[in-house]
Amino acid sequence: MSESKKTAIVTGASSGIGYAIALNLLLDGWCVYGLDQKKVNLNNTQFHSIEIDLNDTQELKRVLDLILGSVVPSAVVHAAGLLRVGSLGDLDFQAGDLMWRTHVEVASKLADRILPAMISKGFGRMILIGSRVSVGIAHRSQYAATKAALVSLARSWAAEVISAGVTVNVISPAATDTPMLVDPTRSSRAPQTPPIGRLIKPEEVASLTLYLLGENAGAITGQDIAICGGSSVTR
């Protein structure tokens, strides 16, 4: 890969899946811009921590202007996310709006700005971190809807950029061992352990991400790839 093809933007890089992805990329020699509300502690000269509220449209535009002013990244991974649970009759619509803006609108803003630049370079990879619950699950309706939307967006964008050497995919893990699982807002709704008998590891998601960002994954696009620990087999 050329130098520009070794640069990635990773949202949600301060913890969980985003952190594991950023670390894996750095170990593979990538330059990584980590976008998160909190400072990302990765001691590597190839890592650039950018503190940002991704839902601040003007601030996101400023940050993307800064990055794209010096390099066209070959990869963007939208791993930032949050989970709020709720049952019918007690849905939190403010929380639902926040999840939609963070998952769907931020993904759209990233794609709208970065994918055209990737097209001009003739190479690019976009990964959206989805969820197994996108197929629908009780007490997760608002969250599931945002993750289902990511699949539709990825397929639509993939169709637009497929002839330009650019791919767009979704990785949908089952319950993953991240700080999100101990968020007090979901304490009444325990995660469902996959049939393998344990939670998915963030490093497992990061390993698949690294492959999908490489040149050898150029024929994989518009896909929703599950890391489900057997959940798909038993449904």
C-alpha positions as CSV (number, residue, x, y, z in Angstrom):
1,M,0.0,0.0,0.0
2,S,1.0,3.6,-0.5
3,E,1.4,5.9,2.5
4,S,-2.1,7.3,2.0
5,K,-3.5,3.8,2.0
6,K,-2.1,3.2,5.5
7,T,-4.1,6.0,7.1
8,A,-7.3,5.3,9.0
9,I,-9.9,7.3,10.8
10,V,-11.5,5.4,13.8
11,T,-14.4,6.8,15.8
12,G,-15.0,5.6,19.3
13,A,-11.3,4.9,19.8
14,S,-11.1,5.4,23.5
15,S,-12.4,2.0,24.6
16,G,-14.0,-1.3,23.6
17,I,-14.1,-2.2,19.9
18,G,-12.8,1.1,18.6
19,Y,-9.8,1.0,20.9
20,A,-9.0,-2.6,19.8
21,I,-9.3,-1.6,16.2
22,A,-7.0,1.4,16.6
23,L,-4.4,-0.7,18.4
24,N,-4.5,-3.4,15.8
25,L,-4.0,-1.0,13.0
26,L,-1.1,0.7,14.8
27,L,0.5,-2.7,15.3
28,D,0.1,-3.3,11.5
29,G,1.9,0.0,10.7
30,W,-1.0,2.2,10.0
31,C,-1.3,5.9,10.9
32,V,-4.5,6.3,12.9
33,Y,-6.7,9.3,13.8
34,G,-8.8,8.4,16.8
35,L,-11.9,10.5,17.2
36,D,-13.6,10.3,20.6
37,Q,-15.2,12.5,23.3
38,K,-12.3,11.5,25.5
39,K,-8.6,11.6,25.0
40,V,-7.4,8.3,23.7
41,N,-4.3,6.9,25.5
42,L,-2.3,5.1,22.9
43,N,1.4,5.8,23.1
44,N,2.4,5.6,19.5
45,T,3.8,8.3,17.2
46,Q,1.5,7.1,14.5
47,F,-1.6,7.8,16.5
48,H,-3.4,11.1,16.7
49,S,-6.0,11.5,19.4
50,I,-8.7,14.1,18.5
51,E,-11.3,14.9,21.2
52,I,-14.6,15.7,19.6
53,D,-18.3,15.5,20.0
54,L,-19.2,13.6,16.9
55,N,-22.7,15.0,17.0
56,D,-21.4,18.5,16.6
57,T,-21.8,18.9,12.9
58,Q,-19.5,22.0,12.6
59,E,-16.8,20.4,14.8
60,L,-16.8,17.2,12.8
61,K,-16.5,19.2,9.6
62,R,-13.6,21.1,11.0
63,V,-11.8,17.9,12.0
64,L,-12.4,16.2,8.7
65,D,-11.2,19.4,6.9
66,L,-8.0,19.2,9.0
67,I,-7.4,15.5,8.2
68,L,-8.3,15.6,4.5
69,G,-6.2,18.7,4.1
70,S,-3.1,16.5,4.5
71,V,-4.1,13.0,3.5
72,V,-6.9,11.0,1.9
73,P,-7.4,8.1,4.3
74,S,-7.7,4.7,2.9
75,A,-10.0,3.5,5.7
76,V,-12.7,4.9,8.0
77,V,-14.2,2.8,10.8
78,H,-17.2,4.1,12.6
79,A,-17.1,2.3,15.9
80,A,-18.5,5.0,18.2
81,G,-21.8,4.0,19.7
82,L,-24.0,3.8,22.7
83,L,-26.8,1.6,23.9
84,R,-30.0,2.6,25.7
85,V,-32.6,-0.1,26.4
86,G,-36.4,0.4,26.7
87,S,-39.6,-1.5,26.6
88,L,-42.9,-0.5,24.9
89,G,-44.8,2.0,27.1
90,D,-41.5,3.4,28.5
91,L,-39.4,4.3,25.5
92,D,-36.9,7.1,26.0
93,F,-37.2,9.2,22.8
94,Q,-34.3,11.5,23.7
95,A,-32.1,8.4,24.0
96,G,-33.5,7.1,20.8
97,D,-32.7,10.4,19.0
98,L,-29.1,10.3,20.5
99,M,-28.5,6.8,19.3
100,W,-29.8,7.7,15.8
101,R,-27.6,10.7,15.5
102,T,-24.5,8.9,16.8
103,H,-24.9,5.8,14.8
104,V,-26.7,6.8,11.6
105,E,-26.2,10.5,11.1
106,V,-22.5,10.5,12.0
107,A,-21.9,7.5,9.6
108,S,-23.7,9.5,6.9
109,K,-21.6,12.6,7.5
110,L,-18.4,10.5,7.4
111,A,-19.4,8.7,4.2
112,D,-20.6,11.9,2.5
113,R,-17.3,13.6,3.0
114,I,-14.8,10.7,2.9
115,L,-16.1,8.2,0.3
116,P,-15.9,10.8,-2.6
117,A,-12.3,11.5,-1.7
118,M,-11.6,7.8,-1.7
119,I,-13.2,7.5,-5.1
120,S,-10.8,10.1,-6.5
121,K,-7.9,8.0,-5.2
122,G,-9.2,4.7,-6.6
123,F,-9.1,2.9,-3.2
124,G,-10.9,3.0,0.1
125,R,-12.5,1.0,2.8
126,M,-15.4,1.9,5.1
127,I,-16.4,-0.3,8.0
128,L,-19.5,0.4,10.2
129,I,-19.7,-1.4,13.5
130,G,-23.2,-2.8,13.7
131,S,-24.8,-5.3,16.0
132,R,-26.5,-8.7,15.9
133,V,-29.6,-7.1,17.4
134,S,-30.2,-5.3,14.1
135,V,-32.5,-8.2,13.2
136,G,-34.8,-7.2,16.1
137,I,-34.8,-8.1,19.8
138,A,-37.1,-7.3,22.7
139,H,-36.3,-4.2,24.8
140,R,-33.7,-3.0,22.2
141,S,-36.1,-1.6,19.5
142,Q,-34.6,1.9,19.2
143,Y,-31.0,0.6,19.3
144,A,-31.8,-2.2,16.8
145,A,-33.4,0.3,14.4
146,T,-30.2,2.4,14.2
147,K,-28.1,-0.7,13.6
148,A,-30.4,-2.0,10.9
149,A,-30.2,1.4,9.2
150,L,-26.4,1.0,9.0
151,V,-26.8,-2.2,7.0
152,S,-29.1,-0.4,4.5
153,L,-26.7,2.5,4.3
154,A,-23.7,0.3,3.7
155,R,-25.4,-1.6,0.9
156,S,-26.5,1.6,-0.7
157,W,-23.1,3.3,-0.5
158,A,-21.4,0.1,-1.7
159,A,-23.5,0.1,-4.8
160,E,-22.4,3.7,-5.5
161,V,-18.7,3.2,-5.1
162,I,-18.2,-0.4,-6.2
163,S,-16.6,0.4,-9.5
164,A,-14.0,2.8,-7.9
165,G,-12.0,0.3,-5.8
166,V,-13.9,1.4,-2.7
167,T,-15.8,-1.0,-0.4
168,V,-18.3,-0.5,2.4
169,N,-19.2,-3.2,4.9
170,V,-20.8,-3.7,8.3
171,I,-19.4,-5.9,11.1
172,S,-22.1,-7.0,13.5
173,P,-20.9,-8.6,16.7
174,A,-23.0,-10.4,19.2
175,A,-22.6,-9.3,22.9
176,T,-19.1,-8.1,23.2
177,D,-16.9,-7.7,26.3
178,T,-16.8,-3.9,26.3
179,P,-17.6,-1.1,28.8
180,M,-21.0,-0.8,27.2
181,L,-22.1,-4.0,28.9
182,V,-21.6,-2.6,32.3
183,D,-23.3,0.7,31.5
184,P,-25.7,1.4,34.4
185,T,-28.4,2.5,31.9
186,R,-28.8,-1.2,30.9
187,S,-28.4,-2.9,34.2
188,S,-31.9,-4.3,34.1
189,R,-31.3,-6.0,30.7
190,A,-28.4,-8.4,30.9
191,P,-26.6,-9.2,27.6
192,Q,-27.3,-12.6,26.0
193,T,-24.2,-14.8,26.0
194,P,-23.6,-16.4,22.6
195,P,-23.8,-20.2,22.3
196,I,-20.0,-20.5,22.5
197,G,-20.5,-19.7,26.1
198,R,-18.6,-16.5,26.3
199,L,-18.8,-12.9,25.1
200,I,-17.2,-11.8,21.8
201,K,-13.7,-10.3,22.3
202,P,-13.0,-6.8,20.9
203,E,-9.8,-8.2,19.5
204,E,-11.8,-10.6,17.4
205,V,-13.7,-7.8,15.8
206,A,-10.5,-5.9,15.3
207,S,-8.9,-8.8,13.5
208,L,-11.8,-9.1,11.0
209,T,-11.7,-5.3,10.6
210,L,-8.0,-5.3,9.7
211,Y,-8.6,-8.0,7.0
212,L,-11.6,-6.1,5.5
213,L,-9.5,-2.9,5.3
214,G,-6.8,-4.6,3.2
215,E,-6.3,-5.0,-0.5
216,N,-7.2,-8.7,-0.4
217,A,-10.7,-7.9,0.7
218,G,-11.5,-5.9,-2.4
219,A,-14.2,-8.3,-3.5
220,I,-16.1,-8.1,-0.3
221,T,-18.6,-5.1,-0.2
222,G,-22.1,-4.3,0.8
223,Q,-22.1,-7.1,3.4
224,D,-23.3,-7.4,7.0
225,I,-20.8,-9.9,8.5
226,A,-21.7,-11.4,11.9
227,I,-19.3,-12.3,14.6
228,C,-22.0,-14.1,16.6
229,G,-20.4,-17.0,18.5
230,G,-23.0,-19.4,17.0
231,S,-26.1,-17.2,17.5
232,S,-26.9,-17.3,13.8
233,V,-26.7,-21.1,13.8
234,T,-29.3,-21.5,16.5
235,R,-31.8,-18.9,15.6
